[in-house]
Amino acid sequence: MAIVKFINSKASLKKSLDYITKECKTNDNLITAINCNKESAYDEMMFTKREFNKLNGRDKVHIVQAFSPEENITEQEGTQNWYQICRIF
């Protein structure tokens, strides 16, 4: 079963995205995005923030999903599980 952590950080959106996508933290094929393109996520998020005049306050929720190596979860199974978790929110 996956462990899911919600991380509340005061780091800027840009710093958070840079940290989350570091090569030493994860594989590129494990990084996904919902309602935006992962390659342009920062620009898209900032556009949305400007459109709704939400430039202050919390600008993200960093959610981590982790499986035990013994579970032998494929990348596809992990991604499917992730999308199910995101549908709750």
N, CA and C atoms as a LAMMPS dump frame, in Angstrom:
ITEM: TIMESTEP
0
ITEM: NUMBER OF ATOMS
267
ITEM: BOX BOUNDS ff ff ff
-5.0000000000000000e+02 5.0000000000000000e+02
-5.0000000000000000e+02 5.0000000000000000e+02
-5.0000000000000000e+02 5.0000000000000000e+02
ITEM: ATOMS id mol type element x y z
1 1 1 N 0.845 -1.174 0
2 1 2 C 0 0 0
3 1 3 C 0.893 1.241 0
4 2 1 N 0.485 2.228 -0.744
5 2 2 C 1.263 3.463 -0.86
6 2 3 C 1.199 4.275 0.416
7 3 1 N 2.289 4.944 0.688
8 3 2 C 2.309 5.965 1.728
9 3 3 C 2.133 7.288 1.006
10 4 1 N 1.187 8.096 1.462
11 4 2 C 0.931 9.387 0.836
12 4 3 C 1.194 10.463 1.87
13 5 1 N 2.06 11.423 1.515
14 5 2 C 2.387 12.523 2.418
15 5 3 C 2.007 13.845 1.768
16 6 1 N 1.426 14.713 2.567
17 6 2 C 1.113 16.071 2.143
18 6 3 C 2.15 16.977 2.783
19 7 1 N 2.865 17.73 1.965
20 7 2 C 3.944 18.569 2.461
21 7 3 C 3.551 20.021 2.278
22 8 1 N 3.486 20.744 3.396
23 8 2 C 3.167 22.165 3.371
24 8 3 C 4.478 22.932 3.491
25 9 1 N 4.841 23.619 2.451
26 9 2 C 6.106 24.338 2.415
27 9 3 C 5.866 25.801 2.097
28 10 1 N 6.68 26.656 2.683
29 10 2 C 6.592 28.084 2.377
30 10 3 C 7.535 28.477 1.246
31 11 1 N 8.208 27.492 0.661
32 11 2 C 9.094 27.771 -0.466
33 11 3 C 8.262 28.273 -1.643
34 12 1 N 8.881 29.047 -2.488
35 12 2 C 8.167 29.566 -3.658
36 12 3 C 7.762 28.423 -4.575
37 13 1 N 6.799 28.698 -5.422
38 13 2 C 6.336 27.702 -6.38
39 13 3 C 7.495 27.233 -7.253
40 14 1 N 8.297 28.15 -7.748
41 14 2 C 9.431 27.803 -8.616
42 14 3 C 10.426 26.91 -7.883
43 15 1 N 10.774 27.277 -6.64
44 15 2 C 11.724 26.465 -5.872
45 15 3 C 11.152 25.087 -5.591
46 16 1 N 9.87 25.018 -5.298
47 16 2 C 9.234 23.726 -5.032
48 16 3 C 9.268 22.835 -6.267
49 17 1 N 8.914 23.389 -7.417
50 17 2 C 8.933 22.598 -8.645
51 17 3 C 10.348 22.157 -9.004
52 18 1 N 11.319 23.038 -8.81
53 18 2 C 12.715 22.665 -9.074
54 18 3 C 13.147 21.516 -8.16
55 19 1 N 12.76 21.584 -6.885
56 19 2 C 13.115 20.543 -5.922
57 19 3 C 12.437 19.219 -6.278
58 20 1 N 11.164 19.273 -6.575
59 20 2 C 10.382 18.063 -6.86
60 20 3 C 10.897 17.34 -8.099
61 21 1 N 11.386 18.089 -9.076
62 21 2 C 11.791 17.493 -10.347
63 21 3 C 13.291 17.225 -10.448
64 22 1 N 14.025 17.355 -9.352
65 22 2 C 15.461 17.057 -9.369
66 22 3 C 15.692 15.612 -9.793
67 23 1 N 16.677 15.415 -10.657
68 23 2 C 16.987 14.066 -11.125
69 23 3 C 17.348 13.123 -9.985
70 24 1 N 17.988 13.628 -8.941
71 24 2 C 18.379 12.763 -7.828
72 24 3 C 17.183 12.388 -6.951
73 25 1 N 16.042 13.042 -7.137
74 25 2 C 14.845 12.765 -6.339
75 25 3 C 13.919 11.754 -7
76 26 1 N 13.859 11.758 -8.322
77 26 2 C 12.898 10.905 -9.026
78 26 3 C 13.333 10.716 -10.474
79 27 1 N 12.676 9.816 -11.153
80 27 2 C 12.877 9.63 -12.594
81 27 3 C 11.885 10.522 -13.329
82 28 1 N 12.3 11.052 -14.451
83 28 2 C 11.431 11.958 -15.218
84 28 3 C 10.103 11.303 -15.587
85 29 1 N 10.129 10.011 -15.887
86 29 2 C 8.897 9.34 -16.298
87 29 3 C 7.926 9.131 -15.132
88 30 1 N 8.344 9.417 -13.904
89 30 2 C 7.464 9.319 -12.746
90 30 3 C 6.82 10.656 -12.391
91 31 1 N 7.222 11.707 -13.066
92 31 2 C 6.658 13.031 -12.806
93 31 3 C 5.454 13.212 -13.717
94 32 1 N 4.299 13.481 -13.115
95 32 2 C 3.087 13.67 -13.897
96 32 3 C 2.463 15.012 -13.543
97 33 1 N 1.533 15.429 -14.361
98 33 2 C 0.831 16.68 -14.117
99 33 3 C -0.637 16.479 -14.453
100 34 1 N -1.48 17.162 -13.737
101 34 2 C -2.918 17.111 -13.992
102 34 3 C -3.379 18.525 -14.31
103 35 1 N -4.103 18.662 -15.388
104 35 2 C -4.633 19.951 -15.855
105 35 3 C -3.549 20.923 -16.294
106 36 1 N -2.356 20.407 -16.557
107 36 2 C -1.289 21.232 -17.134
108 36 3 C -0.256 20.288 -17.742
109 37 1 N 0.664 20.86 -18.48
110 37 2 C 1.754 20.101 -19.088
111 37 3 C 2.938 20.163 -18.139
112 38 1 N 3.552 19.026 -17.825
113 38 2 C 4.633 19.043 -16.838
114 38 3 C 5.82 19.899 -17.28
115 39 1 N 6.039 20.028 -18.578
116 39 2 C 7.162 20.835 -19.066
117 39 3 C 6.918 22.34 -18.882
118 40 1 N 5.653 22.742 -18.84
119 40 2 C 5.347 24.171 -18.707
120 40 3 C 4.476 24.442 -17.469
121 41 1 N 4.531 23.546 -16.503
122 41 2 C 3.66 23.641 -15.321
123 41 3 C 3.802 24.979 -14.597
124 42 1 N 5.033 25.431 -14.396
125 42 2 C 5.231 26.692 -13.671
126 42 3 C 4.546 27.847 -14.389
127 43 1 N 4.785 27.982 -15.68
128 43 2 C 4.179 29.085 -16.445
129 43 3 C 2.655 28.998 -16.422
130 44 1 N 2.122 27.789 -16.562
131 44 2 C 0.672 27.614 -16.55
132 44 3 C 0.084 27.945 -15.179
133 45 1 N 0.76 27.511 -14.121
134 45 2 C 0.278 27.804 -12.765
135 45 3 C 0.321 29.307 -12.491
136 46 1 N 1.386 29.964 -12.922
137 46 2 C 1.493 31.408 -12.702
138 46 3 C 0.434 32.153 -13.509
139 47 1 N 0.16 31.703 -14.717
140 47 2 C -0.893 32.319 -15.52
141 47 3 C -2.228 32.234 -14.777
142 48 1 N -2.536 31.059 -14.255
143 48 2 C -3.792 30.863 -13.521
144 48 3 C -3.839 31.737 -12.275
145 49 1 N -2.727 31.818 -11.547
146 49 2 C -2.686 32.665 -10.352
147 49 3 C -2.957 34.133 -10.706
148 50 1 N -2.347 34.606 -11.787
149 50 2 C -2.572 35.998 -12.21
150 50 3 C -4.02 36.211 -12.651
151 51 1 N -4.568 35.252 -13.401
152 51 2 C -5.943 35.367 -13.893
153 51 3 C -6.954 35.505 -12.757
154 52 1 N -6.704 34.821 -11.646
155 52 2 C -7.636 34.837 -10.523
156 52 3 C -7.152 35.709 -9.367
157 53 1 N -6.13 36.535 -9.645
158 53 2 C -5.586 37.461 -8.66
159 53 3 C -5.261 36.743 -7.336
160 54 1 N -4.553 35.635 -7.443
161 54 2 C -4.177 34.826 -6.281
162 54 3 C -2.662 34.722 -6.186
163 55 1 N -1.997 35.856 -6.173
164 55 2 C -0.538 35.853 -6.158
165 55 3 C 0.035 35.725 -4.749
166 56 1 N -0.807 35.786 -3.737
167 56 2 C -0.334 35.658 -2.357
168 56 3 C -0.971 34.43 -1.71
169 57 1 N -0.407 34.022 -0.601
170 57 2 C -0.963 32.882 0.12
171 57 3 C -0.446 31.558 -0.424
172 58 1 N -1.058 30.474 0.04
173 58 2 C -0.615 29.146 -0.383
174 58 3 C -0.826 29.001 -1.877
175 59 1 N 0.203 28.521 -2.561
176 59 2 C 0.088 28.394 -4.009
177 59 3 C 0.24 26.955 -4.496
178 60 1 N 0.35 26.03 -3.561
179 60 2 C 0.524 24.639 -3.983
180 60 3 C 0.304 23.712 -2.804
181 61 1 N 0.086 22.468 -3.138
182 61 2 C 0.141 21.384 -2.171
183 61 3 C 1.062 20.345 -2.785
184 62 1 N 2.115 20.007 -2.086
185 62 2 C 3.082 19.016 -2.557
186 62 3 C 2.675 17.679 -1.949
187 63 1 N 2.319 16.741 -2.809
188 63 2 C 1.882 15.423 -2.358
189 63 3 C 2.875 14.387 -2.871
190 64 1 N 3.324 13.524 -1.958
191 64 2 C 4.282 12.479 -2.305
192 64 3 C 3.614 11.123 -2.127
193 65 1 N 3.763 10.272 -3.106
194 65 2 C 3.283 8.892 -3.043
195 65 3 C 4.508 7.985 -3.081
196 66 1 N 4.608 7.065 -2.134
197 66 2 C 5.76 6.157 -2.097
198 66 3 C 5.285 4.734 -1.813
199 67 1 N 5.889 3.793 -2.496
200 67 2 C 5.587 2.381 -2.311
201 67 3 C 6.808 1.668 -1.748
202 68 1 N 6.571 0.613 -1.023
203 68 2 C 7.651 -0.248 -0.548
204 68 3 C 8.221 -1.004 -1.741
205 69 1 N 9.543 -1.204 -1.801
206 69 2 C 10.129 -1.97 -2.908
207 69 3 C 9.581 -3.399 -2.991
208 70 1 N 9.154 -3.943 -1.865
209 70 2 C 8.618 -5.302 -1.852
210 70 3 C 7.273 -5.415 -2.57
211 71 1 N 6.61 -4.3 -2.795
212 71 2 C 5.296 -4.333 -3.445
213 71 3 C 5.382 -4.586 -4.945
214 72 1 N 6.545 -4.367 -5.536
215 72 2 C 6.735 -4.588 -6.973
216 72 3 C 5.67 -3.884 -7.81
217 73 1 N 5.442 -2.62 -7.524
218 73 2 C 4.479 -1.801 -8.262
219 73 3 C 5.151 -1.3 -9.542
220 74 1 N 4.478 -1.48 -10.666
221 74 2 C 5.013 -0.941 -11.918
222 74 3 C 4.771 0.568 -11.961
223 75 1 N 5.481 1.242 -12.833
224 75 2 C 5.28 2.684 -12.991
225 75 3 C 3.842 2.973 -13.408
226 76 1 N 3.302 2.139 -14.281
227 76 2 C 1.923 2.34 -14.736
228 76 3 C 0.938 2.162 -13.577
229 77 1 N 1.129 1.161 -12.735
230 77 2 C 0.243 0.954 -11.582
231 77 3 C 0.343 2.123 -10.602
232 78 1 N 1.56 2.603 -10.385
233 78 2 C 1.754 3.746 -9.498
234 78 3 C 1.064 4.991 -10.028
235 79 1 N 1.157 5.207 -11.338
236 79 2 C 0.506 6.362 -11.955
237 79 3 C -1.007 6.251 -11.865
238 80 1 N -1.543 5.051 -12.114
239 80 2 C -2.99 4.855 -11.999
240 80 3 C -3.46 5.124 -10.572
241 81 1 N -2.703 4.643 -9.598
242 81 2 C -3.03 4.889 -8.194
243 81 3 C -3.002 6.387 -7.896
244 82 1 N -2.013 7.059 -8.447
245 82 2 C -1.86 8.497 -8.227
246 82 3 C -3.061 9.269 -8.762
247 83 1 N -3.518 8.919 -9.961
248 83 2 C -4.679 9.605 -10.526
249 83 3 C -5.926 9.373 -9.682
250 84 1 N -6.062 8.203 -9.112
251 84 2 C -7.194 7.935 -8.231
252 84 3 C -7.128 8.79 -6.968
253 85 1 N -5.936 8.943 -6.411
254 85 2 C -5.76 9.8 -5.24
255 85 3 C -6.129 11.233 -5.588
256 86 1 N -5.672 11.715 -6.724
257 86 2 C -5.939 13.106 -7.115
258 86 3 C -7.415 13.364 -7.379
259 87 1 N -8.146 12.361 -7.803
260 87 2 C -9.586 12.549 -8.048
261 87 3 C -10.325 12.886 -6.763
262 88 1 N -9.782 12.462 -5.63
263 88 2 C -10.412 12.758 -4.331
264 88 3 C -10.369 14.251 -4.048
265 89 1 N -9.315 14.897 -4.502
266 89 2 C -9.126 16.311 -4.222
267 89 3 C -9.665 17.131 -5.344
